[in-house]
């Protein structure tokens, strides 16, 4: 009987202890555990990668703001921004060292719209958003070989502190269309033939199976390189001497042009199917369902404007998108 009473008292004491501990824990988690600071949400090196679509007349993407700590903000926090003047040079130095040709550029403020450089992180919320607007015609005017950034920085906050190492951001402008994206390298597998001409002699050569890089230029335009070339894409001269522009109509017809028509070192002509080959598949078309280009063109090159043109090369290309 005595043992039974002691057991009851022990259980009773344990229950009281559990209730007290539970209350203590509730109070503990109701209290902010860390210093609360306001910062901009971003990735490595404070870069925010944002992909803009050519198909949207005006894109809107967002810069996100948040607060550190275990609890949302306890009052409205009014945040004021300003263009950042420090982060881009650090990014270029860290990423490209002294290779200035590759340096990222500040996107012209006339090319985008921010309605207000002030926003409010609402009481009880974890995140606030600042909208940034860019029109599709602006995107089409940007070189796919350059990096464009919108640099922003927190100027003031009405409450709490600014987290200094995350107070600024570089919004990087990526672009995409139906056929390719600059968010990651877009590859198409290449199969087909190259027909070399030497006088009246023709040599039909099976192209080595490889992949070609495709870049978006506008809603219905992309860039690839001639034949199975994948040149040094950081060199403008190499690009202009080797690149094609493909324009795709709504019905899937493809128009092939030189990427840089002002360049006099590459000449490109789109070709019609041979009249004696009724089943010729390279019809300069894009098959949307199979994400497949069938191209037929010829090109020739020369080393300088004073030199004679080299011979024509005839290309029959089957390009299929790789994921």
SEFI-972758 format. One record per residue (C-alpha): residue number from 1; residue in three letters; x, y, z. Coordinates in steps of 0.05 Angstrom, whole numbers, plus 5000, padded with zeros to 4 digits. Example, Ala and Ser with C-alpha at 12.3 -4.5 7.8 and 13.67 -1.06 7.14 Angstrom:
NODE resi resn    u    v    w
NODE    1  ALA 5246 4910 5156
NODE    2  SER 5273 4979 5143
END
This chain:
NODE resi resn    u    v    w
NODE    1  UNK 5000 5000 5000
NODE    2  UNK 5056 5048 5018
NODE    3  UNK 5092 5032 4953
NODE    4  UNK 5028 5045 4914
NODE    5  UNK 5020 5114 4947
NODE    6  UNK 5093 5132 4931
NODE    7  UNK 5081 5111 4859
NODE    8  UNK 5019 5156 4854
NODE    9  UNK 5059 5215 4883
NODE   10  UNK 5115 5203 4833
NODE   11  UNK 5068 5203 4775
NODE   12  UNK 5033 5266 4801
NODE   13  UNK 5100 5302 4809
NODE   14  UNK 5121 5280 4738
NODE   15  UNK 5056 5308 4709
NODE   16  UNK 5067 5375 4744
NODE   17  UNK 5138 5377 4718
NODE   18  UNK 5115 5363 4647
NODE   19  UNK 5063 5419 4650
NODE   20  UNK 5114 5468 4676
NODE   21  UNK 5165 5447 4624
NODE   22  UNK 5112 5453 4569
NODE   23  UNK 5095 5524 4592
NODE   24  UNK 5169 5542 4593
NODE   25  UNK 5178 5515 4523
NODE   26  UNK 5117 5554 4498
NODE   27  UNK 5145 5618 4528
NODE   28  UNK 5213 5601 4499
NODE   29  UNK 5188 5595 4428
NODE   30  UNK 5144 5656 4435
NODE   31  UNK 5208 5697 4446
NODE   32  UNK 5252 5719 4388
NODE   33  UNK 5315 5676 4392
NODE   34  UNK 5361 5717 4346
NODE   35  UNK 5376 5789 4330
NODE   36  UNK 5327 5813 4278
NODE   37  UNK 5357 5845 4215
NODE   38  UNK 5328 5864 4147
NODE   39  UNK 5361 5837 4084
NODE   40  UNK 5352 5824 4009
NODE   41  UNK 5342 5752 3989
NODE   42  UNK 5394 5730 3938
NODE   43  UNK 5441 5675 3917
NODE   44  UNK 5516 5667 3913
NODE   45  UNK 5554 5733 3912
NODE   46  UNK 5488 5769 3924
NODE   47  UNK 5464 5755 3853
NODE   48  UNK 5390 5744 3840
NODE   49  UNK 5381 5705 3775
NODE   50  UNK 5315 5725 3741
NODE   51  UNK 5291 5697 3674
NODE   52  UNK 5250 5743 3630
NODE   53  UNK 5207 5718 3572
NODE   54  UNK 5205 5750 3503
NODE   55  UNK 5133 5726 3496
NODE   56  UNK 5108 5773 3551
NODE   57  UNK 5097 5845 3528
NODE   58  UNK 5121 5869 3595
NODE   59  UNK 5155 5822 3645
NODE   60  UNK 5150 5832 3720
NODE   61  UNK 5199 5799 3767
NODE   62  UNK 5211 5812 3840
NODE   63  UNK 5266 5829 3888
NODE   64  UNK 5250 5796 3954
NODE   65  UNK 5263 5824 4024
NODE   66  UNK 5261 5786 4090
NODE   67  UNK 5282 5788 4163
NODE   68  UNK 5328 5744 4203
NODE   69  UNK 5305 5710 4266
NODE   70  UNK 5254 5658 4286
NODE   71  UNK 5193 5703 4285
NODE   72  UNK 5162 5750 4232
NODE   73  UNK 5170 5824 4242
NODE   74  UNK 5131 5853 4300
NODE   75  UNK 5114 5918 4265
NODE   76  UNK 5111 5947 4195
NODE   77  UNK 5181 5959 4168
NODE   78  UNK 5187 6013 4116
NODE   79  UNK 5246 6000 4070
NODE   80  UNK 5277 6051 4023
NODE   81  UNK 5323 6029 3966
NODE   82  UNK 5374 6062 3922
NODE   83  UNK 5418 6041 3863
NODE   84  UNK 5479 6003 3889
NODE   85  UNK 5548 6028 3869
NODE   86  UNK 5593 5977 3902
NODE   87  UNK 5572 5906 3887
NODE   88  UNK 5582 5903 3811
NODE   89  UNK 5656 5918 3813
NODE   90  UNK 5666 5865 3867
NODE   91  UNK 5627 5815 3825
NODE   92  UNK 5669 5829 3763
NODE   93  UNK 5734 5824 3800
NODE   94  UNK 5715 5760 3835
NODE   95  UNK 5685 5727 3772
NODE   96  UNK 5729 5752 3715
NODE   97  UNK 5791 5781 3748
NODE   98  UNK 5823 5827 3695
NODE   99  UNK 5785 5801 3634
NODE  100  UNK 5746 5865 3623
NODE  101  UNK 5713 5841 3558
NODE  102  UNK 5671 5794 3601
NODE  103  UNK 5653 5845 3655
NODE  104  UNK 5579 5850 3673
NODE  105  UNK 5545 5916 3656
NODE  106  UNK 5493 5958 3692
NODE  107  UNK 5427 5955 3655
NODE  108  UNK 5408 6025 3631
NODE  109  UNK 5355 6051 3681
NODE  110  UNK 5314 6074 3620
NODE  111  UNK 5307 6000 3601
NODE  112  UNK 5268 5979 3663
NODE  113  UNK 5215 6007 3709
NODE  114  UNK 5211 6008 3785
NODE  115  UNK 5149 6045 3806
NODE  116  UNK 5175 6061 3875
NODE  117  UNK 5240 6051 3912
NODE  118  UNK 5201 6045 3977
NODE  119  UNK 5163 5984 4002
NODE  120  UNK 5136 5958 4068
NODE  121  UNK 5150 5891 4101
NODE  122  UNK 5083 5882 4137
NODE  123  UNK 5076 5864 4211
NODE  124  UNK 5071 5789 4219
NODE  125  UNK 5100 5775 4150
NODE  126  UNK 5166 5743 4132
NODE  127  UNK 5175 5771 4061
NODE  128  UNK 5164 5834 4021
NODE  129  UNK 5169 5841 3946
NODE  130  UNK 5193 5897 3900
NODE  131  UNK 5167 5890 3828
NODE  132  UNK 5214 5905 3770
NODE  133  UNK 5185 5913 3699
NODE  134  UNK 5220 5902 3632
NODE  135  UNK 5188 5905 3563
NODE  136  UNK 5202 5850 3512
NODE  137  UNK 5230 5899 3460
NODE  138  UNK 5282 5919 3511
NODE  139  UNK 5302 5846 3521
NODE  140  UNK 5309 5838 3445
NODE  141  UNK 5358 5896 3443
NODE  142  UNK 5406 5864 3493
NODE  143  UNK 5465 5825 3468
NODE  144  UNK 5462 5752 3489
NODE  145  UNK 5538 5755 3498
NODE  146  UNK 5536 5807 3553
NODE  147  UNK 5515 5802 3626
NODE  148  UNK 5466 5856 3648
NODE  149  UNK 5451 5872 3721
NODE  150  UNK 5404 5917 3760
NODE  151  UNK 5442 5936 3823
NODE  152  UNK 5400 5955 3885
NODE  153  UNK 5416 5968 3957
NODE  154  UNK 5377 5981 4022
NODE  155  UNK 5385 6054 4040
NODE  156  UNK 5344 6058 4104
NODE  157  UNK 5296 6016 4146
NODE  158  UNK 5245 6043 4196
NODE  159  UNK 5257 5988 4247
NODE  160  UNK 5310 5937 4265
NODE  161  UNK 5379 5935 4233
NODE  162  UNK 5404 5925 4162
NODE  163  UNK 5443 5860 4151
NODE  164  UNK 5505 5891 4120
NODE  165  UNK 5529 5830 4081
NODE  166  UNK 5460 5822 4048
NODE  167  UNK 5439 5894 4040
NODE  168  UNK 5451 5897 3965
NODE  169  UNK 5435 5854 3905
NODE  170  UNK 5450 5846 3831
NODE  171  UNK 5389 5825 3792
NODE  172  UNK 5417 5787 3733
NODE  173  UNK 5375 5790 3669
NODE  174  UNK 5366 5722 3637
NODE  175  UNK 5322 5713 3575
NODE  176  UNK 5283 5657 3544
NODE  177  UNK 5237 5640 3486
NODE  178  UNK 5205 5575 3462
NODE  179  UNK 5269 5549 3432
NODE  180  UNK 5325 5567 3480
NODE  181  UNK 5344 5603 3545
NODE  182  UNK 5404 5639 3573
NODE  183  UNK 5386 5612 3642
NODE  184  UNK 5428 5552 3624
NODE  185  UNK 5463 5529 3561
NODE  186  UNK 5413 5503 3510
NODE  187  UNK 5441 5446 3467
NODE  188  UNK 5413 5416 3403
NODE  189  UNK 5441 5350 3377
NODE  190  UNK 5467 5356 3306
NODE  191  UNK 5462 5305 3251
NODE  192  UNK 5467 5316 3176
NODE  193  UNK 5514 5328 3117
NODE  194  UNK 5562 5380 3091
NODE  195  UNK 5572 5384 3016
NODE  196  UNK 5639 5413 2997
NODE  197  UNK 5649 5442 2927
NODE  198  UNK 5716 5445 2891
NODE  199  UNK 5705 5468 2820
NODE  200  UNK 5654 5419 2792
NODE  201  UNK 5671 5365 2844
NODE  202  UNK 5623 5352 2901
NODE  203  UNK 5641 5316 2964
NODE  204  UNK 5583 5297 3010
NODE  205  UNK 5610 5288 3081
NODE  206  UNK 5570 5260 3139
NODE  207  UNK 5575 5311 3196
NODE  208  UNK 5605 5285 3260
NODE  209  UNK 5549 5277 3311
NODE  210  UNK 5557 5333 3361
NODE  211  UNK 5515 5387 3395
NODE  212  UNK 5504 5459 3378
NODE  213  UNK 5491 5516 3427
NODE  214  UNK 5429 5557 3414
NODE  215  UNK 5415 5626 3444
NODE  216  UNK 5349 5665 3444
NODE  217  UNK 5349 5733 3410
NODE  218  UNK 5275 5752 3410
NODE  219  UNK 5208 5718 3415
NODE  220  UNK 5218 5682 3348
NODE  221  UNK 5293 5687 3335
NODE  222  UNK 5353 5646 3357
NODE  223  UNK 5427 5643 3343
NODE  224  UNK 5469 5583 3325
NODE  225  UNK 5536 5574 3291
NODE  226  UNK 5550 5548 3222
NODE  227  UNK 5560 5473 3212
NODE  228  UNK 5587 5439 3274
NODE  229  UNK 5626 5500 3299
NODE  230  UNK 5620 5520 3371
NODE  231  UNK 5667 5580 3372
NODE  232  UNK 5695 5620 3430
NODE  233  UNK 5630 5654 3449
NODE  234  UNK 5666 5709 3487
NODE  235  UNK 5699 5738 3425
NODE  236  UNK 5653 5784 3384
NODE  237  UNK 5695 5776 3320
NODE  238  UNK 5691 5700 3323
NODE  239  UNK 5616 5703 3335
NODE  240  UNK 5603 5750 3276
NODE  241  UNK 5646 5706 3230
NODE  242  UNK 5610 5642 3248
NODE  243  UNK 5539 5656 3271
NODE  244  UNK 5470 5648 3240
NODE  245  UNK 5404 5680 3258
NODE  246  UNK 5343 5635 3251
NODE  247  UNK 5274 5668 3247
NODE  248  UNK 5216 5621 3261
NODE  249  UNK 5146 5638 3236
NODE  250  UNK 5082 5616 3272
NODE  251  UNK 5073 5561 3221
NODE  252  UNK 5143 5535 3233
NODE  253  UNK 5179 5561 3171
NODE  254  UNK 5251 5581 3185
NODE  255  UNK 5289 5638 3152
NODE  256  UNK 5365 5633 3156
NODE  257  UNK 5408 5696 3156
NODE  258  UNK 5477 5717 3177
NODE  259  UNK 5476 5739 3250
NODE  260  UNK 5518 5801 3234
NODE  261  UNK 5499 5823 3162
NODE  262  UNK 5547 5882 3167
NODE  263  UNK 5604 5832 3173
NODE  264  UNK 5636 5820 3105
NODE  265  UNK 5674 5757 3124
NODE  266  UNK 5615 5709 3124
NODE  267  UNK 5563 5700 3069
NODE  268  UNK 5502 5657 3081
NODE  269  UNK 5446 5636 3034
NODE  270  UNK 5384 5596 3050
NODE  271  UNK 5370 5541 2999
NODE  272  UNK 5307 5510 2968
NODE  273  UNK 5299 5434 2965
NODE  274  UNK 5330 5400 2904
NODE  275  UNK 5277 5390 2850
NODE  276  UNK 5301 5319 2837
NODE  277  UNK 5292 5296 2910
NODE  278  UNK 5218 5293 2925
NODE  279  UNK 5229 5265 2996
NODE  280  UNK 5283 5315 3015
NODE  281  UNK 5273 5327 3090
NODE  282  UNK 5314 5390 3101
NODE  283  UNK 5258 5439 3086
NODE  284  UNK 5279 5497 3133
NODE  285  UNK 5224 5482 3182
NODE  286  UNK 5215 5476 3257
NODE  287  UNK 5175 5417 3284
NODE  288  UNK 5145 5444 3349
NODE  289  UNK 5121 5376 3374
NODE  290  UNK 5190 5344 3367
NODE  291  UNK 5230 5408 3382
NODE  292  UNK 5268 5396 3317
NODE  293  UNK 5298 5441 3264
NODE  294  UNK 5311 5416 3192
NODE  295  UNK 5357 5466 3157
NODE  296  UNK 5387 5473 3088
NODE  297  UNK 5435 5530 3072
NODE  298  UNK 5504 5545 3045
NODE  299  UNK 5560 5591 3069
NODE  300  UNK 5629 5615 3050
NODE  301  UNK 5681 5655 3086
NODE  302  UNK 5743 5696 3076
NODE  303  UNK 5798 5721 3121
NODE  304  UNK 5793 5796 3103
NODE  305  UNK 5754 5843 3059
NODE  306  UNK 5812 5846 3009
NODE  307  UNK 5814 5771 2998
NODE  308  UNK 5774 5727 2952
NODE  309  UNK 5717 5686 2979
NODE  310  UNK 5730 5613 2995
NODE  311  UNK 5688 5557 2966
NODE  312  UNK 5615 5546 2984
NODE  313  UNK 5597 5494 3037
NODE  314  UNK 5526 5464 3033
NODE  315  UNK 5495 5443 3099
NODE  316  UNK 5438 5396 3113
NODE  317  UNK 5425 5397 3188
NODE  318  UNK 5378 5359 3233
NODE  319  UNK 5377 5394 3301
NODE  320  UNK 5340 5364 3361
NODE  321  UNK 5336 5396 3429
NODE  322  UNK 5372 5362 3486
NODE  323  UNK 5346 5369 3558
END
